[in-house]
Amino acid sequence: MSATRAKPSPSPDPWVSLRDALMAAYLELYTPVRKGFRPRRPDELAEWRQSERAAWPFTPAQWRQAGREVLALHAAYTGGGANFTHENNPIHGYQAGYQVYFLPRNVYRIHSMLEDLPLDPVGTWQPWGGGGGPFRILDLGCGTGAFTIAVLAWLQRSGALAVLPPVEVTLVDQSRDLLRLAGANVQHVTARLMPGARISVVSKAEGVEQFLGGDREGSYHIAGAGFMLNELKLLTSQRTEKRAVRFVEPFRRRVAPGGLMLFAEPGTRKGYMNLMMVREQLREAAMLYPCPHTKECPMWTAKVGRWCHATVTLPSQFCFDEQLKRHGGVAFAMHELNLAGLAIQNAPRPQAPFRARRGARVVSAPIPQKVRQGQQPGKPKERIAKVLVCQADGRLRETPAEQVGNVPRGGWLAAGRSRK
């Protein structure tokens, strides 16, 4: 490769460190070639490691290839990505594009959801610090590792890793290629963002249902998945509820009492519906996110015209966006991400320490409403905007947008703030 490339300089910004770690992880396993990327041979890997990982970042030609993959993935996902199964998910053919664009965004989505939990991570997980065994995390259908990276970053940022025993991560996926990349991602991210942390990785090349159906010992303290539920086809047959039960029951048996069950999906209608199928099977447990109540979701109807999700805003110049725009031909950049999430504690009620639940949750964008009174003849009717707020009693309330202020969709209102 003719271009001269310098090693990245250290940065206190965790998202810059994440970017550098993801680049190093990808280049450990794949080498750029003229028409894309291919797996490194063992001799190349040894040489690359001896070079102190100096090959960073891609050349402009390689960014163009990564940009083409990003555009191909974007077209596939927006054209019907909610229906992908494991076998036909385009991530398998465009791993470079996924690594530099969609993976960091999915990490940010899940991390934002974790940051919004009412749990105190240090106090919640501290009892496991003296148990003698490892603190265990399960990532089902791990893909390239977004769920695990987000969970570890959350534990690190909160200080929980300092009080925990050695952490053991179990990655489960049918694809051995994705498992290798996920393992490399986790190892490089922990080395850069969590130096000194005792973290080991176990990889299981199995389907999710196959893994859950096996006879395995031990329980996981945090278990779940990022953007995987659509592969289980919970919504594609008349026996939908039975399929959900068949997944949820063995999954819950793998989670330790008081452990965290966590799922993130795209903020789409189908993503929301998949989460609701899981939520309905776990409604008697302690609901942490997104609901301020344990009753049936008031948006959960037969037609699902509106669905509950959050809006997550990215920092500017996020991860590889500048390189993809400058060299890769990616003119767009998703800076407002939609997220549908579900977090439940495996307990009948939230266990201490538990932060006080805020008043209500904003679950819609502003909705225009006609004003029917006080209109002067000959003048058009004015419109005012309202938002839907989900209350602690399980009901939706229409609230004037000015009373909500700048709270985004998915944000929480202080108790009593939106009352007239």
N, C-alpha and C positions, 0 to 999 in steps of 0.2 A: 504494500500500500504506500503510495507516494506522499500522501499528505502528512505533515508533522502534527502530532497531537499531544497535547500536554496533559499531565495528570490534573484532576480537579483540585482546587485548593480547599482546605477544610472550611466548614461554615457552621455557625451555631444554629442555623435554620434547620429544623428537623426535616422539612420537606425537601430541602436541597440535599441533605444527607440521604434521604430516601431515594432521590433521583440518582445519586452517585452509586448507591448500593445496588439498585436495580440494573444499572448499566453494567457494573462489574459482574453481577450474577449472570446476566445474559451472555456476556462475552467469555465467561468461564466455560460455558457449555456450547456456544455457537460462534463460529468464525465468519465474518463478512466475506463474501465472494462477489464476483462481478454481477451476478443475477440474483442476489439474495443472501441467504445465510445457510450454513450447513453445520451439522454437529462437529465439534472438534475431535480430532483423533487423540489418542492418549499421549503421543509424543508432542503434539501441538499444545496440549493442556499443560504438560510439564514445562515447556518452553515459555508459555504465557505466564505461568505462575512465577517463573524465575525472572521475568521482565518486570516484576513488581506492578503488574496490572497497568502498564503505561498506555495501553491502547484504549484511550478514551478521549473524546467520544467518537461516534461514527464519522466517516468522511461525508462530504455533501452528497456523493453518489449513494452512499448507504442510507443516508437520511431520506433520499428520494424513494428508495425501495421501502423503507419503513413507512413513509407517508402514503405510498400506494396501498400498503397493507392496512393502514388506519382507515383510508377511504373505503376499501373493500369491506372491512368489518363494520364500519358505520352504515353502509348501504344494507348489509345483511341484517344488522340488528334493528334498524328502523323499518326494514321491510318485512319483518315477521320474526324477530328474534325471540319473542315470547314463546314461540312454538318449538324452539330448538331442543333436540335431545342430545345426549352426550355424543352420539355417533356423528351427527350432522352439524355440530357447532363449529363455525368457521375458525374458531381460535386455533384448531389443530393445524391449519394451513398458514396462519398468519401470526405466529407467536411473537415475532419482533414488533409488529404493529400493536398487538395487545399489550406487550410489555411496556412500551414507552407511552401509551396513551390511556388505555382503558384500565389497566391494573392500578396505576397510582390514583385514578379517580375512584375506583371501587374501594381502595384502602381508605381514602378520605371520607367516602360515604359512611363506611362502617365505623370508622373512628369517631366521626361526628355523632353518630347514634350512641356510641358508648359514652361519649362525653356528656350526653344529655340524660343518662340514667340517674335516678335518684340514689343510687348506691354510693357509699364511700368505699372505693376499692381497697384501701389499706385496712380499714376496720373490718370490712366484710370478709376478706380472704386471710386476715391475720391468724385466725384459729387454725388454719392448715399449716402455719409456719412451724409448729412443733409436733406435727403428727408423725414424723419419721419417714413417710413415703414422699414421692414426688408430687408436685402440683401438676395436674394433668389437663391438657387442652385437646379437644377433638375437633378437627376440621373436616367435615363431610363434603365430598365432591370438591376438593380443595382447588382444582384448577391450578393457577399459578401462585396461590397462597395469600390472596388479599385478606381473607378472614383472619388467619393466624397473625399476619403482620400487623393488622389493626388492633387485635387483642393485645399483643405483646407491647405495642407502642402505648396503648392505654394504661397497661399495668406499669410500664416504665415511667410514664409521665406522672402518674399518681403517687409513685413511690412504693407501690405494692411489691414490685420485684425484690426490693431490699428486705422484705420481711418473709418472703416465701422460700420454701425449700427449692431444690433444683426443679426446673420446669421441664416436663416431658410433653412434646407436641406430637400428636398422631395425625398424619396427613392421609386421607383416603381419596383415591381417584382411580378410575379404570385405566387412565392413560399413563403409561410409564414415563413418557416424554414430559408430560405436565408435572408428574411427581418429581422428576429430577429438577425441573426448573423451579418448582415451588420450594423444594429443599434448599436449592442454591439461593433463592431469594431470601428465605428465612435466615439462613446462615450469614449472608452478607449484611442484611438489615440489622441483625442483632449485633454483629461485630462493629458496625459503625454507630448505631444509635444506642446500644446497650452494652458497652464494653464491660467485661467482667461478669455479666449475667450468666448463670449456669442453665443453659438451655440445650436440650437434646431433641432430635427429630427422629420419629419412627414413621416409615412410609409403608402403606398398605395398598397394593395394586388390586383393588376390588371395587365392585359396584357398591353403592350406599346400602341398598337393601341386603345385599350379600353380607356386608360387614356387620350390619346390625343384627342379622339373623344368626351369626356365628356364636359359638359358646366361648365367650371371653370373660375373663375375670377383671375386676376393678371398675371403679367409677371415675367419671371425668368431672372436674370442678367447673369448667366452662366448655360447653359443647354447642355446636351449631354449624352454620354454613352461610356463605355469601353467594347469592345469585345461582342457586342450585335447585330450588324446589320445582322449577318448571320441568326438569329432567325426570321427575317422578310421576308426571302425568296425573296429578291429583284431580284434574278438572276435565279429563278427556273421556270419561265413561259414565254410565249410569250408576256405577258402583263407587262413585267418588268418595263418599264418606268412609266406606270400608277400606279404600286405598289409604286414606288419611290415617285411619286407626292402625292399619298395618304398618305404617311408618312411625307414627307418634309413640305407640306403646313400647316397642323395643328401644326407640331412641330415649325415651324418658328413663327406662331402666338403666341406661348407661350413665345417667347423670347423678352425681352425689346429692344427698339431701342438702338443700340449701344452695345447690349449684345453680349456675346461670345457663339458661337455654336461650340461644340467640340466633335470629335469622334476619338476613337483609335481602331485599329483592328490588328490582327496578320499580320506580314509582309509577307503574302502569296499572291499568285495570286488572290484567291477569296476574301481575305480581301481588297486588292487594288480595285478590281472590285466593291465591295459593296460601298466603299467610293466614287468611281467615279460616281456611280448612284446618290448619294446624292449631290456631288459637282456640277454635271451638272445642278441640279435644283436650285443651289444657286450661279451660276457663276457671277451674276451681283453684288453680295455683296462683301465686303472687304475681300480678301483672305489673311490670316495670316500665314498659314502653310499647306502643305510644299512648296507651289508654289511661285516662284518669279514673277508670272504673273496671270492674270485671264482668259487667253485663254484656249482652250481645251488642256488637257494634251497630250503632244506629244507621250507618251507611250500608250495612250488609243486607241487601235486598235481592230479589230474584233477578232484576235487570242491572243493578249496580251502575246507575247513571253517573254517580259521583263516587270517588273512593278516597280513602284516607291516605295521605302521604305527606312528606315534608320536602321543603326546598332547601338545598345546601349550596352555599356560595363558596366557590374556590378562591384562594389567594390569587393575585395577579401573577402572570408569568409562572404558571404552575408547572413544576417538573420539566418535561421536555417540550413544552408548547412553543417556546421561542425557536428551537432548532427545527421542529416540525413545520412551523410557519415559514421560516427563512429558507430552508433547504428541501423540505419534504412536500411542499405544495398543499399543505393542510391549511386552508384559509379560515375555516371555522374553528372555534374552540368552545367546548361546553364549559361555561363557568357557573351556570346555575344547574345543579343536578337534582333530579327527583329521586326520592328514596322512600320505599315502603319497608318498615322494619317491625320486628317483634322481639321483645326481651321479656322473659318470664323466669322467676326464681322457683326452683323445685321445692316449694314449701307452701303450706296452706295460706300463709300470710307473710308479708315482707318481714325479713329478719333484721334486727338491729346490727350495725348502725344503718339507719334508713333515713335519708333526708326527707323533710316534709314535702308532701306532694303539693305542687302549685295548683292554682285555682282551676283553670280550664285550658284546653288546647285548641289553637286555631287550625281548622281542618279544610279550609278552602281559600282560594284566591278571592278578591273582591267580586261581588255579584251585583250587577246593576239592578236597582229596584225602582219602579215607577212611583212617583208621588201623586196621589189621587185627590189631594185636598189643597185648597188655597191657590188654585191656578187662575190666572187672569185670562179673560177672553182674548183669543188671537195669538197668544204666546204658546210656544211648545212646552210640553210637560217636562219638568226637570227630572233628573235622575240622581239618585243617591246610591252609594255603594255600601253593601253590607258583606259581612263574612259569616261563615258558619263556625260556631264555637262548640266543642264537645265538652260537656259538663261532667262533674263528678257523679251526678245521678244517672248518667248514661243517656242523656237526651241532648239533641242539637238545639242551639239557640241562634237565631239571626241577630247579629250585633252590628251597629253602625261602624263602618271602617275607621272613622276618626277616633272612636273610643279604643280601638285596638292599636292605633299608631303604626309604628314600623315593625311590629312583631311579624316575622315571616310565617308562611304556611308551615305548620309543624311546630311553631314556637308556643311557649307557655305564657299565659297571662297570670299575673299575681291575683290572689284571691280577692274578689270584689272589684277588680279594676274595670271590668267591662259592664258592670251593672249600671243601669240608668239611675 
